[in-house]
Amino acid sequence: MVSLCNEFLNAGTHITSTALQWIMANLVKYPHVQTKLYEEINGIVGPSPQLREKNDKEVMVMINKDDLHRMPYLKSVALEGLRRHPPVHFVLPHKVTKDMELEGYLVPKDSTINFMVADIGWDPKVWDEPMEFKPERFFASDTNNGGGAPNLFDITGSREIKMMPFGAGRRMCPAAGLSLLHLKFFVAHLVWYFEWMAVEGDIVDLSEKQESTTIIKNTLRAHISPRGISQNQ
Ligand code: HEM
């Protein structure tokens, strides 16, 4: 029972909140990415509600799912977060059901195997400057990148595997689509309503710490101001 509860809590909430924290840390560290994202959101749903006229009855206070799907840069930010900082660096252990040969090596039946999720997403043969946080890579049409448009990117790895933050194949995370939606929903609202700025003198340290997920070692600290209200007011 404890194990089941732990699995549901960890799988259902902790991994997504870890991914969210990594993405927000990068948006604080790289304000140009945050600005571009805010501009995309603004272009689709208008400025954040607190910036609208008080008598504007049309004010939208939540961004709906259809609008989220019309924000390709938002999706590329979420994908880049998962590529550069996958919350789990390994999938759940898998077992080989029969003797297999892989590049001349025998993988005997019943061996436990795993996949180096983080290293796959950081492979310099597949990704240009893999350790950089560059959501734009998902728009590049060259093969050494995302392959044209974030909405076309195959996160399931059914065509080819360039990164696998959710695993791949039939035991892949069943909530990959839901989690991407959660991430886009939270990131979009946090950026639409608030401007996130680094605390003066803080470089936003992206060092990792291994716990049940790979978390940010030094918790993100940021100044958060409602859009339109300067930090000094
Ligand atoms: C950003 C968020 C998430 C990431 C990166 C993630 C990643 C993963 C990975 C890498 C696996 C192992 C796949 C494998 O062994 O090949 C997995 C399995 C699983 N995940 Fe997620 N996950 C996320 C969110 C969620 C959420 C929100 C839920 C539930 C609502 C969930 C439920 C599960 C379950 C039940 C499994 C086991 C599937 C099986 O063994 O057949 N995950 N996840």
py3Dmol code that shows the C-alpha trace and the ligand (Angstrom):
import py3Dmol

protein = """\
ATOM      1  CA  MET A   1       0.000   0.000   0.000  1.00  0.00           C
ATOM      2  CA  VAL A   2       2.800   2.418   0.953  1.00  0.00           C
ATOM      3  CA  SER A   3       4.598   1.601  -2.261  1.00  0.00           C
ATOM      4  CA  LEU A   4       1.460   2.201  -4.346  1.00  0.00           C
ATOM      5  CA  CYS A   5       0.705   5.528  -2.614  1.00  0.00           C
ATOM      6  CA  ASN A   6       4.304   6.600  -3.082  1.00  0.00           C
ATOM      7  CA  GLU A   7       4.168   5.680  -6.768  1.00  0.00           C
ATOM      8  CA  PHE A   8       0.962   7.618  -7.411  1.00  0.00           C
ATOM      9  CA  LEU A   9       2.118  10.695  -5.494  1.00  0.00           C
ATOM     10  CA  ASN A  10       5.575  10.689  -6.994  1.00  0.00           C
ATOM     11  CA  ALA A  11       4.528   9.850 -10.556  1.00  0.00           C
ATOM     12  CA  GLY A  12       1.463  12.084 -10.504  1.00  0.00           C
ATOM     13  CA  THR A  13       2.764  15.242  -8.886  1.00  0.00           C
ATOM     14  CA  HIS A  14       6.409  15.299  -7.861  1.00  0.00           C
ATOM     15  CA  ILE A  15       7.910  14.628 -11.305  1.00  0.00           C
ATOM     16  CA  THR A  16       5.801  17.316 -12.954  1.00  0.00           C
ATOM     17  CA  SER A  17       6.562  19.889 -10.250  1.00  0.00           C
ATOM     18  CA  THR A  18      10.277  19.096 -10.607  1.00  0.00           C
ATOM     19  CA  ALA A  19      10.049  19.698 -14.371  1.00  0.00           C
ATOM     20  CA  LEU A  20       8.146  22.937 -13.722  1.00  0.00           C
ATOM     21  CA  GLN A  21      10.812  24.218 -11.359  1.00  0.00           C
ATOM     22  CA  TRP A  22      13.561  23.529 -13.921  1.00  0.00           C
ATOM     23  CA  ILE A  23      11.638  25.392 -16.613  1.00  0.00           C
ATOM     24  CA  MET A  24      10.942  28.412 -14.380  1.00  0.00           C
ATOM     25  CA  ALA A  25      14.613  28.527 -13.323  1.00  0.00           C
ATOM     26  CA  ASN A  26      15.614  28.744 -16.979  1.00  0.00           C
ATOM     27  CA  LEU A  27      13.045  31.464 -17.659  1.00  0.00           C
ATOM     28  CA  VAL A  28      14.542  33.488 -14.798  1.00  0.00           C
ATOM     29  CA  LYS A  29      18.099  32.832 -15.968  1.00  0.00           C
ATOM     30  CA  TYR A  30      17.327  33.649 -19.609  1.00  0.00           C
ATOM     31  CA  PRO A  31      14.941  36.670 -19.610  1.00  0.00           C
ATOM     32  CA  HIS A  32      14.953  36.847 -23.435  1.00  0.00           C
ATOM     33  CA  VAL A  33      13.243  33.434 -23.513  1.00  0.00           C
ATOM     34  CA  GLN A  34      10.677  34.620 -20.962  1.00  0.00           C
ATOM     35  CA  THR A  35      10.016  37.813 -22.962  1.00  0.00           C
ATOM     36  CA  LYS A  36       9.528  35.839 -26.190  1.00  0.00           C
ATOM     37  CA  LEU A  37       7.164  33.488 -24.401  1.00  0.00           C
ATOM     38  CA  TYR A  38       5.148  36.352 -22.894  1.00  0.00           C
ATOM     39  CA  GLU A  39       4.885  37.927 -26.356  1.00  0.00           C
ATOM     40  CA  GLU A  40       3.532  34.696 -27.794  1.00  0.00           C
ATOM     41  CA  ILE A  41       0.950  34.360 -24.998  1.00  0.00           C
ATOM     42  CA  ASN A  42       0.004  38.036 -25.355  1.00  0.00           C
ATOM     43  CA  GLY A  43      -0.413  37.565 -29.114  1.00  0.00           C
ATOM     44  CA  ILE A  44      -2.885  34.711 -28.635  1.00  0.00           C
ATOM     45  CA  VAL A  45      -4.914  35.695 -25.545  1.00  0.00           C
ATOM     46  CA  GLY A  46      -3.993  39.368 -25.072  1.00  0.00           C
ATOM     47  CA  PRO A  47      -2.168  41.031 -22.170  1.00  0.00           C
ATOM     48  CA  SER A  48      -2.492  39.614 -18.689  1.00  0.00           C
ATOM     49  CA  PRO A  49      -5.907  40.317 -17.067  1.00  0.00           C
ATOM     50  CA  GLN A  50      -4.572  42.895 -14.587  1.00  0.00           C
ATOM     51  CA  LEU A  51      -3.422  45.054 -17.517  1.00  0.00           C
ATOM     52  CA  ARG A  52      -6.882  45.257 -19.112  1.00  0.00           C
ATOM     53  CA  GLU A  53      -9.494  47.969 -18.681  1.00  0.00           C
ATOM     54  CA  LYS A  54     -11.599  47.339 -15.535  1.00  0.00           C
ATOM     55  CA  ASN A  55     -14.878  47.456 -17.499  1.00  0.00           C
ATOM     56  CA  ASP A  56     -13.677  44.998 -20.145  1.00  0.00           C
ATOM     57  CA  LYS A  57     -16.227  42.185 -19.793  1.00  0.00           C
ATOM     58  CA  GLU A  58     -14.288  39.977 -22.206  1.00  0.00           C
ATOM     59  CA  VAL A  59     -11.315  39.602 -19.856  1.00  0.00           C
ATOM     60  CA  MET A  60     -10.061  36.039 -19.869  1.00  0.00           C
ATOM     61  CA  VAL A  61      -8.628  34.970 -16.518  1.00  0.00           C
ATOM     62  CA  MET A  62      -7.567  31.463 -17.507  1.00  0.00           C
ATOM     63  CA  ILE A  63      -5.952  30.332 -20.733  1.00  0.00           C
ATOM     64  CA  ASN A  64      -7.908  27.450 -22.204  1.00  0.00           C
ATOM     65  CA  LYS A  65      -6.580  24.240 -23.742  1.00  0.00           C
ATOM     66  CA  ASP A  66      -7.257  25.271 -27.350  1.00  0.00           C
ATOM     67  CA  ASP A  67      -5.264  28.462 -26.868  1.00  0.00           C
ATOM     68  CA  LEU A  68      -2.387  26.523 -25.284  1.00  0.00           C
ATOM     69  CA  HIS A  69      -2.276  24.356 -28.420  1.00  0.00           C
ATOM     70  CA  ARG A  70      -1.835  27.526 -30.496  1.00  0.00           C
ATOM     71  CA  MET A  71       1.411  28.430 -28.679  1.00  0.00           C
ATOM     72  CA  PRO A  72       4.290  26.575 -30.359  1.00  0.00           C
ATOM     73  CA  TYR A  73       6.990  28.509 -28.495  1.00  0.00           C
ATOM     74  CA  LEU A  74       5.385  27.511 -25.182  1.00  0.00           C
ATOM     75  CA  LYS A  75       5.571  23.873 -26.275  1.00  0.00           C
ATOM     76  CA  SER A  76       9.217  24.289 -27.304  1.00  0.00           C
ATOM     77  CA  VAL A  77      10.012  25.757 -23.842  1.00  0.00           C
ATOM     78  CA  ALA A  78       8.392  22.723 -22.173  1.00  0.00           C
ATOM     79  CA  LEU A  79      10.209  20.275 -24.477  1.00  0.00           C
ATOM     80  CA  GLU A  80      13.540  22.030 -24.000  1.00  0.00           C
ATOM     81  CA  GLY A  81      13.050  21.905 -20.222  1.00  0.00           C
ATOM     82  CA  LEU A  82      12.427  18.161 -20.395  1.00  0.00           C
ATOM     83  CA  ARG A  83      15.389  17.598 -22.745  1.00  0.00           C
ATOM     84  CA  ARG A  84      17.923  19.657 -20.805  1.00  0.00           C
ATOM     85  CA  HIS A  85      16.651  18.757 -17.320  1.00  0.00           C
ATOM     86  CA  PRO A  86      14.755  15.465 -17.441  1.00  0.00           C
ATOM     87  CA  PRO A  87      13.325  14.964 -13.933  1.00  0.00           C
ATOM     88  CA  VAL A  88      14.261  11.281 -14.102  1.00  0.00           C
ATOM     89  CA  HIS A  89      17.684  10.384 -15.494  1.00  0.00           C
ATOM     90  CA  PHE A  90      16.744   6.703 -15.847  1.00  0.00           C
ATOM     91  CA  VAL A  91      13.475   4.948 -16.638  1.00  0.00           C
ATOM     92  CA  LEU A  92      12.010   2.233 -14.408  1.00  0.00           C
ATOM     93  CA  PRO A  93      14.160  -0.922 -14.638  1.00  0.00           C
ATOM     94  CA  HIS A  94      13.200  -3.159 -17.596  1.00  0.00           C
ATOM     95  CA  LYS A  95      13.909  -6.872 -18.056  1.00  0.00           C
ATOM     96  CA  VAL A  96      15.020  -8.657 -21.224  1.00  0.00           C
ATOM     97  CA  THR A  97      12.628 -11.492 -22.108  1.00  0.00           C
ATOM     98  CA  LYS A  98      15.023 -13.406 -24.413  1.00  0.00           C
ATOM     99  CA  ASP A  99      18.698 -13.383 -25.364  1.00  0.00           C
ATOM    100  CA  MET A 100      19.390 -10.328 -27.537  1.00  0.00           C
ATOM    101  CA  GLU A 101      22.407  -9.084 -29.448  1.00  0.00           C
ATOM    102  CA  LEU A 102      23.113  -5.376 -29.422  1.00  0.00           C
ATOM    103  CA  GLU A 103      26.034  -4.095 -31.512  1.00  0.00           C
ATOM    104  CA  GLY A 104      27.928  -7.357 -31.033  1.00  0.00           C
ATOM    105  CA  TYR A 105      27.194  -7.646 -27.298  1.00  0.00           C
ATOM    106  CA  LEU A 106      24.996 -10.388 -25.885  1.00  0.00           C
ATOM    107  CA  VAL A 107      22.288  -9.128 -23.537  1.00  0.00           C
ATOM    108  CA  PRO A 108      21.229 -12.340 -21.775  1.00  0.00           C
ATOM    109  CA  LYS A 109      17.611 -13.259 -21.045  1.00  0.00           C
ATOM    110  CA  ASP A 110      16.336 -11.941 -17.688  1.00  0.00           C
ATOM    111  CA  SER A 111      18.999  -9.176 -17.417  1.00  0.00           C
ATOM    112  CA  THR A 112      17.831  -5.935 -15.923  1.00  0.00           C
ATOM    113  CA  ILE A 113      18.466  -3.028 -18.255  1.00  0.00           C
ATOM    114  CA  ASN A 114      17.971   0.698 -18.134  1.00  0.00           C
ATOM    115  CA  PHE A 115      18.423   3.704 -20.403  1.00  0.00           C
ATOM    116  CA  MET A 116      20.494   6.825 -19.834  1.00  0.00           C
ATOM    117  CA  VAL A 117      17.658   9.266 -20.375  1.00  0.00           C
ATOM    118  CA  ALA A 118      19.587  12.449 -19.623  1.00  0.00           C
ATOM    119  CA  ASP A 119      22.609  11.523 -21.748  1.00  0.00           C
ATOM    120  CA  ILE A 120      20.385  10.632 -24.713  1.00  0.00           C
ATOM    121  CA  GLY A 121      18.957  14.176 -24.662  1.00  0.00           C
ATOM    122  CA  TRP A 122      22.443  15.686 -24.356  1.00  0.00           C
ATOM    123  CA  ASP A 123      24.027  13.785 -27.270  1.00  0.00           C
ATOM    124  CA  PRO A 124      26.098  16.303 -29.300  1.00  0.00           C
ATOM    125  CA  LYS A 125      25.705  14.084 -32.397  1.00  0.00           C
ATOM    126  CA  VAL A 126      21.966  14.726 -32.238  1.00  0.00           C
ATOM    127  CA  TRP A 127      21.642  18.178 -30.667  1.00  0.00           C
ATOM    128  CA  ASP A 128      23.656  21.335 -31.417  1.00  0.00           C
ATOM    129  CA  GLU A 129      25.129  22.801 -28.225  1.00  0.00           C
ATOM    130  CA  PRO A 130      23.188  20.281 -26.153  1.00  0.00           C
ATOM    131  CA  MET A 131      23.912  21.830 -22.754  1.00  0.00           C
ATOM    132  CA  GLU A 132      22.438  25.200 -23.794  1.00  0.00           C
ATOM    133  CA  PHE A 133      18.788  26.029 -23.073  1.00  0.00           C
ATOM    134  CA  LYS A 134      17.541  26.946 -26.558  1.00  0.00           C
ATOM    135  CA  PRO A 135      13.806  26.363 -27.169  1.00  0.00           C
ATOM    136  CA  GLU A 136      14.338  27.673 -30.741  1.00  0.00           C
ATOM    137  CA  ARG A 137      16.035  24.392 -31.632  1.00  0.00           C
ATOM    138  CA  PHE A 138      12.570  22.803 -31.990  1.00  0.00           C
ATOM    139  CA  PHE A 139      11.833  25.143 -34.909  1.00  0.00           C
ATOM    140  CA  ALA A 140      15.055  24.369 -36.805  1.00  0.00           C
ATOM    141  CA  SER A 141      14.519  22.132 -39.805  1.00  0.00           C
ATOM    142  CA  ASP A 142      18.033  20.597 -39.786  1.00  0.00           C
ATOM    143  CA  THR A 143      18.290  17.063 -38.490  1.00  0.00           C
ATOM    144  CA  ASN A 144      20.620  18.034 -35.620  1.00  0.00           C
ATOM    145  CA  ASN A 145      17.760  19.560 -33.755  1.00  0.00           C
ATOM    146  CA  GLY A 146      14.029  19.362 -33.206  1.00  0.00           C
ATOM    147  CA  GLY A 147      13.079  18.801 -36.841  1.00  0.00           C
ATOM    148  CA  GLY A 148      10.859  21.643 -38.023  1.00  0.00           C
ATOM    149  CA  ALA A 149       8.174  22.604 -35.531  1.00  0.00           C
ATOM    150  CA  PRO A 150       7.551  21.805 -31.874  1.00  0.00           C
ATOM    151  CA  ASN A 151       4.046  20.617 -32.678  1.00  0.00           C
ATOM    152  CA  LEU A 152       5.530  17.976 -35.005  1.00  0.00           C
ATOM    153  CA  PHE A 153       8.136  16.759 -32.526  1.00  0.00           C
ATOM    154  CA  ASP A 154       7.647  13.086 -31.722  1.00  0.00           C
ATOM    155  CA  ILE A 155       7.977  12.863 -27.922  1.00  0.00           C
ATOM    156  CA  THR A 156       6.807   9.219 -27.987  1.00  0.00           C
ATOM    157  CA  GLY A 157       9.899   8.188 -29.961  1.00  0.00           C
ATOM    158  CA  SER A 158       7.803   6.063 -32.314  1.00  0.00           C
ATOM    159  CA  ARG A 159       9.591   7.437 -35.417  1.00  0.00           C
ATOM    160  CA  GLU A 160      13.031   8.064 -33.913  1.00  0.00           C
ATOM    161  CA  ILE A 161      14.360   8.643 -30.405  1.00  0.00           C
ATOM    162  CA  LYS A 162      16.190  11.934 -29.903  1.00  0.00           C
ATOM    163  CA  MET A 163      15.209  12.318 -26.265  1.00  0.00           C
ATOM    164  CA  MET A 164      13.056  10.182 -23.992  1.00  0.00           C
ATOM    165  CA  PRO A 165      12.090  12.036 -20.788  1.00  0.00           C
ATOM    166  CA  PHE A 166       8.929   9.887 -20.614  1.00  0.00           C
ATOM    167  CA  GLY A 167      10.653   6.658 -21.695  1.00  0.00           C
ATOM    168  CA  ALA A 168       9.700   5.039 -25.005  1.00  0.00           C
ATOM    169  CA  GLY A 169       7.859   2.001 -26.232  1.00  0.00           C
ATOM    170  CA  ARG A 170       4.970   0.230 -24.583  1.00  0.00           C
ATOM    171  CA  ARG A 171       6.000   0.983 -20.975  1.00  0.00           C
ATOM    172  CA  MET A 172       6.427   4.677 -21.726  1.00  0.00           C
ATOM    173  CA  CYS A 173       4.824   7.056 -19.213  1.00  0.00           C
ATOM    174  CA  PRO A 174       1.072   6.830 -19.840  1.00  0.00           C
ATOM    175  CA  ALA A 175       0.694  10.467 -18.752  1.00  0.00           C
ATOM    176  CA  ALA A 176       3.151  12.071 -21.205  1.00  0.00           C
ATOM    177  CA  GLY A 177       0.393  14.040 -22.961  1.00  0.00           C
ATOM    178  CA  LEU A 178      -1.241  15.028 -19.668  1.00  0.00           C
ATOM    179  CA  SER A 179       2.079  16.140 -18.173  1.00  0.00           C
ATOM    180  CA  LEU A 180       2.974  18.249 -21.193  1.00  0.00           C
ATOM    181  CA  LEU A 181      -0.446  19.876 -20.925  1.00  0.00           C
ATOM    182  CA  HIS A 182       0.082  20.489 -17.175  1.00  0.00           C
ATOM    183  CA  LEU A 183       3.506  22.017 -17.824  1.00  0.00           C
ATOM    184  CA  LYS A 184       2.223  24.270 -20.605  1.00  0.00           C
ATOM    185  CA  PHE A 185      -0.774  25.304 -18.448  1.00  0.00           C
ATOM    186  CA  PHE A 186       1.296  26.248 -15.398  1.00  0.00           C
ATOM    187  CA  VAL A 187       4.171  27.887 -17.282  1.00  0.00           C
ATOM    188  CA  ALA A 188       1.778  29.923 -19.444  1.00  0.00           C
ATOM    189  CA  HIS A 189      -0.169  31.253 -16.447  1.00  0.00           C
ATOM    190  CA  LEU A 190       2.910  31.949 -14.327  1.00  0.00           C
ATOM    191  CA  VAL A 191       4.424  33.996 -17.162  1.00  0.00           C
ATOM    192  CA  TRP A 192       1.166  35.617 -18.274  1.00  0.00           C
ATOM    193  CA  TYR A 193       0.380  36.975 -14.808  1.00  0.00           C
ATOM    194  CA  PHE A 194       3.885  37.604 -13.470  1.00  0.00           C
ATOM    195  CA  GLU A 195       7.303  38.782 -14.512  1.00  0.00           C
ATOM    196  CA  TRP A 196      10.005  36.563 -13.046  1.00  0.00           C
ATOM    197  CA  MET A 197      13.365  38.195 -12.341  1.00  0.00           C
ATOM    198  CA  ALA A 198      16.603  36.969 -10.825  1.00  0.00           C
ATOM    199  CA  VAL A 199      17.433  38.228  -7.355  1.00  0.00           C
ATOM    200  CA  GLU A 200      20.208  40.803  -7.697  1.00  0.00           C
ATOM    201  CA  GLY A 201      23.617  39.144  -7.754  1.00  0.00           C
ATOM    202  CA  ASP A 202      22.130  35.658  -8.136  1.00  0.00           C
ATOM    203  CA  ILE A 203      23.293  33.773 -11.233  1.00  0.00           C
ATOM    204  CA  VAL A 204      20.503  31.140 -10.926  1.00  0.00           C
ATOM    205  CA  ASP A 205      22.575  28.067 -10.252  1.00  0.00           C
ATOM    206  CA  LEU A 206      21.357  25.113 -12.329  1.00  0.00           C
ATOM    207  CA  SER A 207      23.360  22.464 -10.435  1.00  0.00           C
ATOM    208  CA  GLU A 208      21.534  19.201  -9.950  1.00  0.00           C
ATOM    209  CA  LYS A 209      20.840  17.100  -6.888  1.00  0.00           C
ATOM    210  CA  GLN A 210      19.834  13.459  -7.096  1.00  0.00           C
ATOM    211  CA  GLU A 211      16.784  12.606  -5.008  1.00  0.00           C
ATOM    212  CA  SER A 212      13.839  10.444  -6.114  1.00  0.00           C
ATOM    213  CA  THR A 213      13.913  12.826  -9.100  1.00  0.00           C
ATOM    214  CA  THR A 214      16.815  15.006 -10.251  1.00  0.00           C
ATOM    215  CA  ILE A 215      15.989  18.318  -8.614  1.00  0.00           C
ATOM    216  CA  ILE A 216      17.598  21.753  -8.691  1.00  0.00           C
ATOM    217  CA  LYS A 217      20.263  21.701  -5.959  1.00  0.00           C
ATOM    218  CA  ASN A 218      19.863  25.304  -4.807  1.00  0.00           C
ATOM    219  CA  THR A 219      16.179  26.154  -4.725  1.00  0.00           C
ATOM    220  CA  LEU A 220      15.163  28.825  -7.212  1.00  0.00           C
ATOM    221  CA  ARG A 221      14.898  32.328  -5.709  1.00  0.00           C
ATOM    222  CA  ALA A 222      13.215  34.982  -7.838  1.00  0.00           C
ATOM    223  CA  HIS A 223      11.523  38.375  -7.684  1.00  0.00           C
ATOM    224  CA  ILE A 224       7.980  37.908  -8.943  1.00  0.00           C
ATOM    225  CA  SER A 225       6.000  41.023  -9.946  1.00  0.00           C
ATOM    226  CA  PRO A 226       2.493  41.194 -11.401  1.00  0.00           C
ATOM    227  CA  ARG A 227       2.827  42.185 -15.085  1.00  0.00           C
ATOM    228  CA  GLY A 228       2.713  45.939 -15.488  1.00  0.00           C
ATOM    229  CA  ILE A 229       3.860  46.672 -11.926  1.00  0.00           C
ATOM    230  CA  SER A 230       7.542  47.456 -11.696  1.00  0.00           C
ATOM    231  CA  GLN A 231       9.663  45.683  -9.117  1.00  0.00           C
ATOM    232  CA  ASN A 232      10.368  48.977  -7.302  1.00  0.00           C
ATOM    233  CA  GLN A 233       6.726  49.966  -6.810  1.00  0.00           C
TER     234      GLN A 233
END
"""
ligand_1 = """\
43
HEM
C 6.951 15.671 -16.453
C 6.265 14.684 -15.891
C 6.591 13.202 -16.014
C 7.721 12.575 -16.474
C 9.016 13.216 -16.999
C 7.488 11.155 -16.371
C 8.415 10.184 -16.750
C 8.184 8.827 -16.649
C 9.148 7.802 -17.001
C 10.560 8.061 -17.516
C 8.570 6.606 -16.771
C 9.226 5.226 -16.978
C 9.010 4.719 -18.390
C 9.731 3.417 -18.629
O 9.980 2.669 -17.686
O 10.057 3.130 -19.780
C 7.239 6.847 -16.270
C 6.346 5.858 -15.944
C 5.088 6.092 -15.408
N 4.488 7.311 -15.203
Fe 5.305 9.124 -15.627
N 6.234 10.936 -15.860
C 5.648 12.164 -15.635
C 4.387 12.392 -15.121
C 3.464 11.421 -14.788
C 2.132 11.671 -14.292
C 1.521 13.059 -14.103
C 1.558 10.459 -14.044
C 0.191 10.101 -13.517
C -0.840 10.926 -13.543
C 2.532 9.437 -14.401
C 2.335 8.083 -14.298
C 3.251 7.111 -14.654
C 3.019 5.672 -14.503
C 1.783 5.005 -13.921
C 4.177 5.039 -14.991
C 4.447 3.536 -15.076
C 4.045 3.004 -16.471
C 4.361 1.524 -16.668
O 5.213 0.982 -15.978
O 3.745 0.904 -17.566
N 3.670 10.059 -14.839
N 7.020 8.205 -16.202
"""
view = py3Dmol.view(width=600, height=400)
view.addModel(protein, "pdb")
view.setStyle({"model": 0}, {"cartoon": {"style": "trace"}})
view.addModel(ligand_1, "xyz")
view.setStyle({"model": 1}, {"stick": {}})
view.zoomTo()
view.show()
